[in-house]
C-alpha cells in the first residue's frame, strides 16, 4: 500500500512538472524534451507545395543553397529538406533547424518572422514566416531572405562554440590567456604551436584537411585600422614573417586576384571586423580559405586578430573552415 501510494505521488509530481513546463513562459527547455536531431547546417522547410514550387519557394531554396563566401569552390550554405504542412509531424518536429512558412490572406496582413529556440526539442531553432500571399513573401525574401540564412548559420556557430567551451585544448587556452590576457577555446586536436611575443600559431596537422589558428596583436593607432586594405596589409606583414613555406623564401600571403571581403559585426556587444578570403604560399604550391576576426582592446590600445585558415587540397573545405571559425567565436577579453 505504501509503495502504491508513493508511486501515485510520484506520478502526480511528474504530471505537475510537465504542466508547469508547458505553461511556463521561461525560455529554459523542459527536462523531458527530446534533443534536436539532424546534421549541422541542415534545415527543414515546411511550406505549401504550390508555394514551394513557385517564385517564393525557389527564392528561399536558392538562398539556403547559395555558395559559402570566401571558398575556392562552390559549396552550399545549408542542406535543405522539404515537407508539406500535412507531413510535418512526429520526428520531423525534432529537426535542429526548421523554417515553417505560413501563407494565409485571411490571417495575415503583412510578412512577419518569429524566431523561437527549443520549440519542440532541446537545441532547436525554429523560424516561422507568416505572409498574406506568395507574392508578398517573394518580395520579402528578395529583400531580407539572406538575413534568415545568416541567422541559422550564426546559431550553428554558437552551438559549435558551446561544445568547444566544454571540451577544448588546455594548452591553447593557457597560451592565449598568458600571452594576450584573453580566452579562446580551440579543439583538443590543436596541439602543435609557435609562440612569440605578439603572435601565437597552433595547428591540428589533420591528414585529410588541416586547420590552423593564429592570434596576433598590434597597436591601435587610427580608425582606419578597421578597413579591408589596412587589415589585409597587416595580415600579409605579420603572417608573412611568422608562417614560412616549405621552400627558402616562401611565405604566406593573401590572394589579391580574388578580392577578400570585409564585414562589420557585433561579437559579445563589441565591434568586430571580419575578413574572408583566400591565402597562398608565395614561392610554394599551398593555399586555401581563411577567416579573420579583428577586435579592439580599448584598455590596452591594441587590436587583437584571431584567424583560422585551412589547407585541404582536392576536397571540400566548408566543414573545416566552419570548425575553425567556431573557435574564433569563443574569443573574449578576460
C-alpha angles and dihedrals in degrees: 000000000000090000092050091048091049092051091049090049091051092050090051091051092049092048089050092050092050091048091050091050092049094050099037120108091208118123091223113108121239117263087232095058121111120244117255116263134212138061129301112272092018119128132188115214116204110195143138109278096235092049091047090054091044132077096284094049094047090049093050091046093050093048092051091047096044116131117269109251120243099029124120092230136031114275121164121248094224140013107237129209125175137212134176115237090251089058095048101105142094116018093002089072090064097059111127097234121033132173109193114191120198120188117186126141092197093058106034133048097183141013114276134175127211122189119200132179123213094001097155102356140025112265093022131136118201122187114192116196116193122190138167093223143006090244094056089045091053090050090050093049092048089056104033109009094105088062090062091052092047090050093056090045091053091051090053089052090050091051091052092046091053090053090052091052088059097042120026148128110287089196093060092042093054095042093052092045093050096042103038105016088238140110127244129164116209128180117275091248091068097097108134117077150168117211128190135155099285102005134073126180128182134170140184094217088222113192096209095039130347127226120200128188128197133184121190139159138205135176118281108232107153146017086242087074091086097064130102096245095049096047094046091049091049090046092053091048098049101035091041088059099043105033112059127184128234094269130062111274095012117128143161121278139163117262106244099184088072103048113230118232129235126206131177113220138163119249117184088342093305131110114261129183113213121200121189125185148106129293131201139181110249105224092017138072100242126111147135145143128312138189123198132188118203118196133179119236099200094182091063099026093237140119119233118202123196116190139176125197131181135215113193113140119201095007141084115278106191096094092049098046091047091051089052094046091053086063089055088054090064095059119115141149117262 
